[in-house]
Amino acid sequence: MNDAIRAAREHNTRSSIHRKLSIETLCGVFLALALLDVPSLMRPQGWYLQINGVCHRWREVAVNYAELWARSAGSFPSELMTDLAIHRAHLVDLSLDGHCEDYHGSGHVLTPYQIKLIEKHAARLRSFVHDTYTEWSDVLYRVKVFPKLEMARIWDESGPCVWTDLIDTPSLHGLYMNNALIPFNAPTLRHLRIDMDNLDWRRSSDIFSSDEPMNEGCQAIPRLFPTIEFIAFLQRSPQLERLIVTDMPELLSEYLPSAPELYVELPQLRVLHLGGEVVGDG
């Protein structure tokens, strides 16, 4: 079998199309494949098999293309492949963007091992994605500064009361948060989306008395929009171009700050969407 594979690779290497493609073109093809064929639990090697099995030249170019491995550092479910990718990335900034969660949805998730690597490689982390609820406060507060972070997609279940100190992200351009308003200090942020569709988001036990009858569905859990924290976040992000907030909880007048405290200047803003119970209680 190995002899047959070697023979096939040798034949493919001699193919005119493979010899004519420049290294730059091949690298572009490899990056595209890495985006289109992300590893999953069903296909844990993903794009790697497509590239590795074509010919010797493809394999040689791929092995030495540090950017490819840096972009894929968090894409393999295997700890061995994760370590190999980080090794081959050399000093290039890393992306820990997860593998496809093919059994439970279409999101990307990191393994517990890869979540630990966020702290270890914080100084060179370019992006991270984890589309499932996780308590992020301990990890992020141990790091506190992500100097190279450009993009993050975070589902959090730590609860709103734990987020007190700022987390510095001077290079952050794109941020998605689900069930959280993590206090990033992101002066270069361009795109922000917050989904508050988790029913326990910003749960408050003192809105209604304990003997108040509870209704069925979403209204059974009282929620408050974190106006003060939200405005403070926007004030730290003056370069915002796109702002989307969905499933906003109620705005209760007794919890709203004064008008001067609500003032924010966003001169670059081009897209604004606020959805949910934004009318408040009057």
Secondary structure, DSSP 8 states (H G I E B T S, - for coil): -HHHHHHHHHHHHHSHHHHHS-HHHHHHHHHHHHHHS--BSSSTTTHHHHHHTT-HHHHHHHHT-HHHHHHTTTT-SSHHHHHHHHHHTTTS-EEE--EE-TTT-S-EE--HHHHHHHHHTGGGEEEEEEEEEE--HHHHHHH-B-TT--EEEEEE-S-GGG--S-EE-TT--EEEEES----EE-TT--EEEEE--STTTTB-TTSS-TTS---SGGGGS-BB--HHHHHHHHHT-TT--EEEEEEE-B--GGG---GGGG----TT--EEEEEESTT---
